[in-house]
Amino acid sequence: MSGLAQQIAEIIERQALSQREAAALMGLDQPKVSALIRGRLSGFSTDRLLRCLMSLGQDVDIVVRDKPIDHPTAHISVVTAPDQGKGGRA
């Protein structure tokens, strides 16, 4: 979940939003945005963080694939699309 919170913080910064503006967009109060930006994720589910990303104008794609044979365990990663911050998709 911390990767999602980091993405939200970076988007807020990139869009030059105040915490109050970001809170209004995401349907949160300003103290919750402050906690989120600082990585205090108590009370934030994965679903809630995904909805925050969408409220900030982000598309969220979830990709499920087989784990490579040479990896002992599966993992979750948050990846920013290569075109991020360059005007979106063509």
N, C-alpha and C positions, 0 to 999 in steps of 0.2 A: 504493500500500500504506500510505502514511503516514496516509491518512484512516481506514483500518480500525484502525490502531494507536491513533489518537487516540480513536476510538469506544470501544475496549477500555479505555483509561485513564479515560475519562469514566464508563464503566459501573462500573469498580472503585471509583472515588470515590463515585459515586451510591449504590452498594450498601454503602458504608462497609466494604469488605473490606481486610484487611491484604494485603500482597504475598504472604505465606505462604498465607493463605486463598485468594487468587485463584490462586496456583500450584497448589494442591491441586485446585481445581475444573477448571482448564484442563489438568492433567496435565503441568505444567512445574515446573522448580525455581525457587526465589525469585530467584536472579540473572537468569534469563531474563525473569521478569516485570519486574524492575527495568530491564533493558535495553529491553524492549518499551515500558514507560511513558516512557522517555527518548528514544524514537524510534530506538533502535539496532536496526535490523531485519535485520541479518546473520543468516542461518539461519532466517528466517521467510518461508515462501512465502505466497502469497495464500490457498491452501487451508488452511494451518495457522492463519492469522489468522481465517478464517471459522469453523473448528472451535473456536477460542477463544471467539468471539462466541457460538456455540451452547452451549458449556459454561457460559457466564455467563447462560444462560436467554434468549438473544435469538433471535428469528426473523430469518432473513436472506433477503431477496427480491432476486433479480437480474433487472433489466428491461433488455431489449435493444430498441432502437428505431432507426429511421432518423435519421441526423444531419440537422438542419435545412439546407435548401439554402443559406441565407445564412451558414453557418459553414464556414470553410475546411477544418477538420479535425474528426474525431470526438474525443470525450473520455470519460473515466471520472470519475464523481463518486460520493462516499459521502454519503448523505442520511439523516438521522435522521427516522423517522416522526413525524408531528405528535403522536401520542398517547404518544410515548416518555416513560416515567417516570410515567405517570398510570394505572398498573394494567393496561396491555396492551390487547389488542383486545377489542371487545364481542362 
